[in-house]
C-alpha cells in the first residue's frame, strides 16, 4: 500500500515476466464486454451491491458470483 504505484494491476506480470498473451486477453475482454452491454443495455445487478458474495483471498479482491438481471 505504500508503494508509489500501489494501484497498478499486476495480474499479467511485469517486466521480464510480463504475459505475452496479455494484449490478446485485453482485446477479447473488451470485445466481449462491448457486445454484452450492446445486446443487454438494461443489464443490472439482481441484488443490491452490498449483498454480493465477496471472495476473500490474498490473491485478489473479487466476488464469488455476480447475479444479474438481463431485462
N, CA, C and O atoms as a printed pandas DataFrame, in Angstrom:
     atom_number atom_name residue_name chain_id  residue_number  x_coord  y_coord  z_coord
0              1         N          UNK        A               1    0.807   -1.197    0.000
1              2        CA          UNK        A               1    0.000    0.000    0.000
2              3         C          UNK        A               1    0.846    1.256    0.000
3              4         O          UNK        A               1    0.371    2.325   -0.385
4              5         N          UNK        A               2    2.080    1.143    0.422
5              6        CA          UNK        A               2    2.916    2.337    0.487
6              7         C          UNK        A               2    3.744    2.540   -0.780
7              8         O          UNK        A               2    4.460    3.534   -0.900
8              9         N          UNK        A               3    3.649    1.600   -1.726
9             10        CA          UNK        A               3    4.394    1.766   -2.979
10            11         C          UNK        A               3    3.807    2.909   -3.791
11            12         O          UNK        A               3    2.604    3.156   -3.707
12            13         N          UNK        A               4    4.609    3.611   -4.570
13            14        CA          UNK        A               4    4.089    4.715   -5.382
14            15         C          UNK        A               4    3.048    4.255   -6.401
15            16         O          UNK        A               4    2.111    4.997   -6.695
16            17         N          UNK        A               5    3.193    3.053   -6.942
17            18        CA          UNK        A               5    2.260    2.568   -7.956
18            19         C          UNK        A               5    1.372    1.464   -7.382
19            20         O          UNK        A               5    1.083    0.488   -8.074
20            21         N          UNK        A               6    0.940    1.601   -6.143
21            22        CA          UNK        A               6    0.164    0.547   -5.474
22            23         C          UNK        A               6   -1.137    0.240   -6.197
23            24         O          UNK        A               6   -1.655   -0.869   -6.065
24            25         N          UNK        A               7   -1.679    1.179   -6.954
25            26        CA          UNK        A               7   -2.935    0.956   -7.643
26            27         C          UNK        A               7   -2.803    0.213   -8.955
27            28         O          UNK        A               7   -3.816   -0.151   -9.551
28            29         N          UNK        A               8   -1.587   -0.024   -9.424
29            30        CA          UNK        A               8   -1.405   -0.729  -10.695
30            31         C          UNK        A               8   -1.790   -2.192  -10.560
31            32         O          UNK        A               8   -1.546   -2.824   -9.532
32            33         N          UNK        A               9   -2.385   -2.708  -11.597
33            34        CA          UNK        A               9   -2.835   -4.092  -11.621
34            35         C          UNK        A               9   -1.707   -4.948  -12.179
35            36         O          UNK        A               9   -1.178   -4.644  -13.249
36            37         N          UNK        A              10   -1.331   -6.005  -11.481
37            38        CA          UNK        A              10   -0.189   -6.823  -11.909
38            39         C          UNK        A              10   -0.571   -8.241  -12.308
39            40         O          UNK        A              10    0.290   -9.120  -12.293
40            41         N          UNK        A              11   -1.808   -8.496  -12.660
41            42        CA          UNK        A              11   -2.202   -9.866  -12.957
42            43         C          UNK        A              11   -1.503  -10.429  -14.189
43            44         O          UNK        A              11   -1.395  -11.648  -14.320
44            45         N          UNK        A              12   -1.034   -9.592  -15.081
45            46        CA          UNK        A              12   -0.315  -10.074  -16.257
46            47         C          UNK        A              12    1.199  -10.026  -16.055
47            48         O          UNK        A              12    1.954  -10.216  -17.009
48            49         N          UNK        A              13    1.643   -9.781  -14.850
49            50        CA          UNK        A              13    3.068   -9.738  -14.575
50            51         C          UNK        A              13    3.662   -8.382  -14.872
51            52         O          UNK        A              13    2.956   -7.408  -15.132
52            53         N          UNK        A              14    4.974   -8.346  -14.826
53            54        CA          UNK        A              14    5.675   -7.079  -15.022
54            55         C          UNK        A              14    7.083   -7.381  -15.520
55            56         O          UNK        A              14    7.674   -8.395  -15.148
56            57         N          UNK        A              15    7.607   -6.521  -16.341
57            58        CA          UNK        A              15    8.986   -6.670  -16.813
58            59         C          UNK        A              15    9.202   -7.961  -17.587
59            60         O          UNK        A              15    8.427   -8.285  -18.486
60            61         N          UNK        A              16   10.243   -8.693  -17.246
61            62        CA          UNK        A              16   10.591   -9.930  -17.946
62            63         C          UNK        A              16    9.522  -11.001  -17.775
63            64         O          UNK        A              16    9.462  -11.945  -18.564
64            65         N          UNK        A              17    8.691  -10.868  -16.768
65            66        CA          UNK        A              17    7.661  -11.870  -16.506
66            67         C          UNK        A              17    6.294  -11.458  -17.053
67            68         O          UNK        A              17    5.279  -12.055  -16.694
68            69         N          UNK        A              18    6.262  -10.448  -17.911
69            70        CA          UNK        A              18    5.011   -9.968  -18.483
70            71         C          UNK        A              18    4.422  -11.029  -19.408
71            72         O          UNK        A              18    5.139  -11.597  -20.233
72            73         N          UNK        A              19    3.155  -11.295  -19.282
73            74        CA          UNK        A              19    2.473  -12.319  -20.068
74            75         C          UNK        A              19    2.384  -11.888  -21.534
75            76         O          UNK        A              19    1.872  -10.808  -21.831
76            77         N          UNK        A              20    2.881  -12.727  -22.450
77            78        CA          UNK        A              20    2.850  -12.374  -23.872
78            79         C          UNK        A              20    1.424  -12.400  -24.422
79            80         O          UNK        A              20    1.163  -11.819  -25.475
80            81         N          UNK        A              21    0.503  -13.062  -23.729
81            82        CA          UNK        A              21   -0.883  -13.112  -24.172
82            83         C          UNK        A              21   -1.751  -11.994  -23.623
83            84         O          UNK        A              21   -2.944  -11.934  -23.921
84            85         N          UNK        A              22   -1.168  -11.106  -22.823
85            86        CA          UNK        A              22   -1.938  -10.037  -22.191
86            87         C          UNK        A              22   -2.673   -9.146  -23.190
87            88         O          UNK        A              22   -3.851   -8.860  -22.973
88            89         N          UNK        A              23   -2.041   -8.692  -24.272
89            90        CA          UNK        A              23   -2.778   -7.841  -25.218
90            91         C          UNK        A              23   -3.993   -8.560  -25.824
91            92         O          UNK        A              23   -5.046   -7.949  -26.007
92            93         N          UNK        A              24   -3.847   -9.852  -26.133
93            94        CA          UNK        A              24   -4.968  -10.609  -26.678
94            95         C          UNK        A              24   -6.073  -10.760  -25.639
95            96         O          UNK        A              24   -7.250  -10.613  -25.969
96            97         N          UNK        A              25   -5.719  -11.048  -24.408
97            98        CA          UNK        A              25   -6.712  -11.188  -23.342
98            99         C          UNK        A              25   -7.481   -9.883  -23.137
99           100         O          UNK        A              25   -8.698   -9.904  -22.955
100          101         N          UNK        A              26   -6.781   -8.756  -23.165
101          102        CA          UNK        A              26   -7.445   -7.458  -23.005
102          103         C          UNK        A              26   -8.377   -7.166  -24.180
103          104         O          UNK        A              26   -9.479   -6.653  -23.988
104          105         N          UNK        A              27   -7.936   -7.492  -25.391
105          106        CA          UNK        A              27   -8.766   -7.277  -26.579
106          107         C          UNK        A              27  -10.019   -8.152  -26.517
107          108         O          UNK        A              27  -11.122   -7.678  -26.792
108          109         N          UNK        A              28   -9.853   -9.427  -26.155
109          110        CA          UNK        A              28  -11.001  -10.329  -26.039
110          111         C          UNK        A              28  -11.997   -9.827  -24.995
111          112         O          UNK        A              28  -13.204   -9.846  -25.235
112          113         N          UNK        A              29  -11.507   -9.384  -23.852
113          114        CA          UNK        A              29  -12.385   -8.870  -22.799
114          115         C          UNK        A              29  -13.124   -7.620  -23.275
115          116         O          UNK        A              29  -14.317   -7.468  -23.013
116          117         N          UNK        A              30  -12.430   -6.735  -23.965
117          118        CA          UNK        A              30  -13.050   -5.510  -24.474
118          119         C          UNK        A              30  -14.178   -5.834  -25.445
119          120         O          UNK        A              30  -15.271   -5.278  -25.340
120          121         N          UNK        A              31  -13.915   -6.733  -26.391
121          122        CA          UNK        A              31  -14.930   -7.110  -27.382
122          123         C          UNK        A              31  -16.110   -7.793  -26.703
123          124         O          UNK        A              31  -17.261   -7.468  -26.992
124          125         N          UNK        A              32  -15.838   -8.734  -25.807
125          126        CA          UNK        A              32  -16.912   -9.466  -25.130
126          127         C          UNK        A              32  -17.797   -8.527  -24.318
127          128         O          UNK        A              32  -19.022   -8.633  -24.374
128          129         N          UNK        A              33  -17.197   -7.616  -23.570
129          130        CA          UNK        A              33  -17.987   -6.700  -22.740
130          131         C          UNK        A              33  -18.779   -5.708  -23.588
131          132         O          UNK        A              33  -19.927   -5.397  -23.268
132          133         N          UNK        A              34  -18.175   -5.208  -24.667
133          134        CA          UNK        A              34  -18.909   -4.292  -25.550
134          135         C          UNK        A              34  -20.141   -4.985  -26.129
135          136         O          UNK        A              34  -21.220   -4.395  -26.182
136          137         N          UNK        A              35  -19.980   -6.231  -26.560
137          138        CA          UNK        A              35  -21.116   -6.971  -27.141
138          139         C          UNK        A              35  -22.167   -7.299  -26.081
139          140         O          UNK        A              35  -23.365   -7.230  -26.354
140          141         N          UNK        A              36  -21.731   -7.652  -24.893
141          142        CA          UNK        A              36  -22.666   -7.944  -23.812
142          143         C          UNK        A              36  -23.519   -6.725  -23.502
143          144         O          UNK        A              36  -24.742   -6.835  -23.411
144          145         N          UNK        A              37  -22.886   -5.554  -23.337
145          146        CA          UNK        A              37  -23.620   -4.345  -22.975
146          147         C          UNK        A              37  -24.445   -3.801  -24.143
147          148         O          UNK        A              37  -25.447   -3.121  -23.920
148          149         N          UNK        A              38  -24.046   -4.088  -25.369
149          150        CA          UNK        A              38  -24.840   -3.690  -26.530
150          151         C          UNK        A              38  -26.094   -4.553  -26.634
151          152         O          UNK        A              38  -27.185   -4.048  -26.899
152          153         N          UNK        A              39  -25.928   -5.863  -26.422
153          154        CA          UNK        A              39  -27.065   -6.777  -26.518
154          155         C          UNK        A              39  -28.038   -6.613  -25.357
155          156         O          UNK        A              39  -29.248   -6.756  -25.537
156          157         N          UNK        A              40  -27.524   -6.316  -24.175
157          158        CA          UNK        A              40  -28.352   -6.153  -22.981
158          159         C          UNK        A              40  -28.121   -4.773  -22.360
159          160         O          UNK        A              40  -27.464   -4.670  -21.323
160          161         N          UNK        A              41  -28.646   -3.717  -22.973
161          162        CA          UNK        A              41  -28.375   -2.359  -22.475
162          163         C          UNK        A              41  -28.949   -2.096  -21.073
163          164         O          UNK        A              41  -28.489   -1.186  -20.383
164          165         N          UNK        A              42  -29.940   -2.876  -20.650
165          166        CA          UNK        A              42  -30.534   -2.678  -19.332
166          167         C          UNK        A              42  -29.985   -3.655  -18.301
167          168         O          UNK        A              42  -30.576   -3.823  -17.234
168          169         N          UNK        A              43  -28.880   -4.289  -18.599
169          170        CA          UNK        A              43  -28.237   -5.238  -17.689
170          171         C          UNK        A              43  -28.017   -4.569  -16.337
171          172         O          UNK        A              43  -27.515   -3.448  -16.260
172          173         N          UNK        A              44  -28.399   -5.273  -15.272
173          174        CA          UNK        A              44  -28.308   -4.685  -13.945
174          175         C          UNK        A              44  -28.064   -5.778  -12.914
175          176         O          UNK        A              44  -28.337   -6.950  -13.177
176          177         N          UNK        A              45  -27.561   -5.413  -11.760
177          178        CA          UNK        A              45  -27.393   -6.369  -10.678
178          179         C          UNK        A              45  -28.757   -6.862  -10.221
179          180         O          UNK        A              45  -29.709   -6.084  -10.148
180          181         N          UNK        A              46  -28.857   -8.162   -9.912
181          182        CA          UNK        A              46  -30.114   -8.739   -9.439
182          183         C          UNK        A              46  -30.262   -8.603   -7.931
183          184         O          UNK        A              46  -31.336   -8.855   -7.384
184          185         N          UNK        A              47  -29.192   -8.206   -7.260
185          186        CA          UNK        A              47  -29.210   -7.989   -5.810
186          187         C          UNK        A              47  -28.534   -6.656   -5.527
187          188         O          UNK        A              47  -27.749   -6.186   -6.350
188          189         N          UNK        A              48  -28.814   -6.041   -4.399
189          190        CA          UNK        A              48  -28.095   -4.802   -4.047
190          191         C          UNK        A              48  -26.587   -5.090   -3.926
191          192         O          UNK        A              48  -26.191   -6.163   -3.471
192          193         N          UNK        A              49  -25.780   -4.153   -4.323
193          194        CA          UNK        A              49  -24.320   -4.343   -4.315
194          195         C          UNK        A              49  -23.763   -4.827   -2.976
195          196         O          UNK        A              49  -22.878   -5.683   -2.971
196          197         N          UNK        A              50  -24.246   -4.312   -1.837
197          198        CA          UNK        A              50  -23.702   -4.810   -0.556
198          199         C          UNK        A              50  -23.968   -6.302   -0.308
199          200         O          UNK        A              50  -23.317   -6.909    0.543
200          201         N          UNK        A              51  -24.917   -6.896   -1.042
201          202        CA          UNK        A              51  -25.234   -8.312   -0.857
202          203         C          UNK        A              51  -24.417   -9.246   -1.749
203          204         O          UNK        A              51  -24.601  -10.462   -1.686
204          205         N          UNK        A              52  -23.529   -8.713   -2.569
205          206        CA          UNK        A              52  -22.698   -9.566   -3.426
206          207         C          UNK        A              52  -21.799  -10.447   -2.562
207          208         O          UNK        A              52  -21.229   -9.971   -1.580
208          209         N          UNK        A              53  -21.664  -11.725   -2.916
209          210        CA          UNK        A              53  -20.837  -12.645   -2.122
210          211         C          UNK        A              53  -19.348  -12.442   -2.414
211          212         O          UNK        A              53  -18.843  -12.916   -3.431
212          213         N          UNK        A              54  -18.663  -11.752   -1.539
213          214        CA          UNK        A              54  -17.252  -11.454   -1.765
214          215         C          UNK        A              54  -16.364  -12.668   -1.546
215          216         O          UNK        A              54  -16.610  -13.486   -0.660
216          217         N          UNK        A              55  -15.344  -12.767   -2.357
217          218        CA          UNK        A              55  -14.353  -13.827   -2.265
218          219         C          UNK        A              55  -13.129  -13.217   -1.579
219          220         O          UNK        A              55  -12.438  -12.378   -2.157
220          221         N          UNK        A              56  -12.875  -13.634   -0.378
221          222        CA          UNK        A              56  -11.761  -13.091    0.383
222          223         C          UNK        A              56  -10.518  -13.935    0.121
223          224         O          UNK        A              56  -10.462  -15.112    0.477
224          225         N          UNK        A              57   -9.519  -13.310   -0.509
225          226        CA          UNK        A              57   -8.314  -14.026   -0.891
226          227         C          UNK        A              57   -7.125  -13.064   -0.858
227          228         O          UNK        A              57   -7.286  -11.859   -1.050
228          229         N          UNK        A              58   -5.958  -13.597   -0.619
229          230        CA          UNK        A              58   -4.769  -12.753   -0.649
230          231         C          UNK        A              58   -4.336  -12.469   -2.088
231          232         O          UNK        A              58   -3.506  -11.589   -2.318
232          233         N          UNK        A              59   -4.887  -13.203   -3.059
233          234        CA          UNK        A              59   -4.516  -13.021   -4.459
234          235         C          UNK        A              59   -5.266  -11.851   -5.082
235          236         O          UNK        A              59   -4.699  -11.098   -5.874
236          237         N          UNK        A              60   -6.518  -11.696   -4.733
237          238        CA          UNK        A              60   -7.291  -10.625   -5.341
238          239         C          UNK        A              60   -8.489  -10.248   -4.500
239          240         O          UNK        A              60   -8.803  -10.902   -3.506
240          241         N          UNK        A              61   -9.144   -9.202   -4.904
241          242        CA          UNK        A              61  -10.333   -8.717   -4.228
242          243         C          UNK        A              61  -11.462   -8.795   -5.245
243          244         O          UNK        A              61  -11.559   -7.958   -6.142
244          245         N          UNK        A              62  -12.317   -9.806   -5.100
245          246        CA          UNK        A              62  -13.329  -10.053   -6.104
246          247         C          UNK        A              62  -14.602  -10.569   -5.454
247          248         O          UNK        A              62  -14.720  -10.613   -4.229
248          249         N          UNK        A              63  -15.547  -10.955   -6.291
249          250        CA          UNK        A              63  -16.786  -11.561   -5.819
250          251         C          UNK        A              63  -16.849  -12.999   -6.318
251          252         O          UNK        A              63  -16.257  -13.329   -7.346
252          253         N          UNK        A              64  -17.567  -13.857   -5.588
253          254        CA          UNK        A              64  -17.715  -15.255   -5.992
254          255         C          UNK        A              64  -18.612  -15.379   -7.216
255          256         O          UNK        A              64  -18.363  -16.200   -8.099
256          257         N          UNK        A              65  -19.632  -14.578   -7.262
257          258        CA          UNK        A              65  -20.561  -14.586   -8.391
258          259         C          UNK        A              65  -21.218  -13.211   -8.497
259          260         O          UNK        A              65  -21.246  -12.439   -7.538
260          261         N          UNK        A              66  -21.745  -12.929   -9.684
261          262        CA          UNK        A              66  -22.425  -11.653   -9.903
262          263         C          UNK        A              66  -23.807  -11.960  -10.490
263          264         O          UNK        A              66  -23.949  -12.140  -11.699
264          265         N          UNK        A              67  -24.822  -12.019   -9.620
265          266        CA          UNK        A              67  -26.170  -12.256  -10.142
266          267         C          UNK        A              67  -26.651  -11.021  -10.918
267          268         O          UNK        A              67  -26.629   -9.900  -10.410
268          269         N          UNK        A              68  -27.084  -11.260  -12.155
269          270        CA          UNK        A              68  -27.513  -10.129  -12.989
270          271         C          UNK        A              68  -28.920  -10.344  -13.511
271          272         O          UNK        A              68  -29.418  -11.467  -13.582
272          273         N          UNK        A              69  -29.544   -9.239  -13.872
273          274        CA          UNK        A              69  -30.869   -9.227  -14.497
274          275         C          UNK        A              69  -30.661   -8.726  -15.923
275          276         O          UNK        A              69  -30.116   -7.643  -16.139
276          277         N          UNK        A              70  -31.102   -9.526  -16.893
277          278        CA          UNK        A              70  -30.905   -9.168  -18.310
278          279         C          UNK        A              70  -32.033   -8.344  -18.897
279          280         O          UNK        A              70  -31.927   -7.908  -20.043
280          281         N          UNK        A              71  -33.083   -8.116  -18.177
281          282        CA          UNK        A              71  -34.277   -7.431  -18.685
282          283         C          UNK        A              71  -34.003   -6.403  -19.679
283          284         O          UNK        A              71  -34.929   -5.762  -20.176
